[in-house]
Amino acid sequence: MQVTNNHFIENPLDGLITEEVFSILDDNNLLSEKGVRDYQIRKSFRTMRLNNVAAYDAIELLRDEYPYLQFDTIRKIVYKLNSVRR
């Protein structure tokens, strides 16, 4: 996620919300950077899994992208939605 002066350079939620909605939410500080980061991690993980990347390897690749996160933290992020959905 690229941030400049607390504003996102591009819409990391593309496909979920429009640029206009994203801009309004961002301008009014209504977005959680952690929430956006977690969404991007889950999206990347799903894409890798669809491309037949093993779950362990996908998490390791995400660790390269987010070196400040532990393996278990990324694992919890990518599997969190499964426990929330009903």
N, C-alpha and C positions, 0 to 999 in steps of 0.2 A: 504494500500500500504506500503510495507516494503522497506525502503531506507537505504543504508549503504554507507557513503562517496559519496553521490549523485548518487549512482548506485542502480538499482533495484535488489533485490535478485532473484526474479522470474519474468516471463513474465506475467504481469497483463492483457495483451492484447491477451492472448492465444485464438486461434480460429479466431482472426482477422489478426494477423501477426505471422510469424514464430519466433522461438527463435533467429535464426540467424539475421533476419531483426531487431528484437527488440534490440538485443545486439549492432548492428551497430548504430542504432538510439540513443540508450542510451549512448554509448561511445562517440558520437559526440554531446551530449547535444541537440538533435533535438526533444526531447519529453517534453511536458508540463506536469508537475506533476499534475496540476489542471485538465488538459484535461484527463489524465489517470484516476484520481480520479473520475471525472464526468462520464466517460465511465463505470467504475466499479459500480458506484451508479446506473446508468441506467440499467446495466445488472442485478444487484441484484434485483432491483425493478421489472423488467420484469419477472424474475424467480419467485419471490414471487406472483406476480399477476397471473401467469400461475398455481400456486399452490393454487389458490382461496383465497389468503390473500387480505383483503380489502385494498384499496389504502391508506386510513388514517393509518391503522395498519402497512402497509409496510413502509410508511414514518417514523412512530414512531420507527420501528425496525432499520431503517437506521440511525436515530438520535442517537440510542444507540451505533451504530458502529462508527459514526462520530459526537461525542458530541459537537464539536466546530461549527457545522452548525445548523442554525435555521431551523424550520419546513418549512417555506416559501422558504428558499434557496434550500432545498432538493426538494421541490415541483417544483420549477422552473427548476432545473436540470433534473428531471425525465420527465418533459413534454416539455422540450426545443426542442427535435428532432422532435416532432410532428409538430411544427410550421415551422421548417426548411425544412422538406421533402415536395416535390411537386409531 
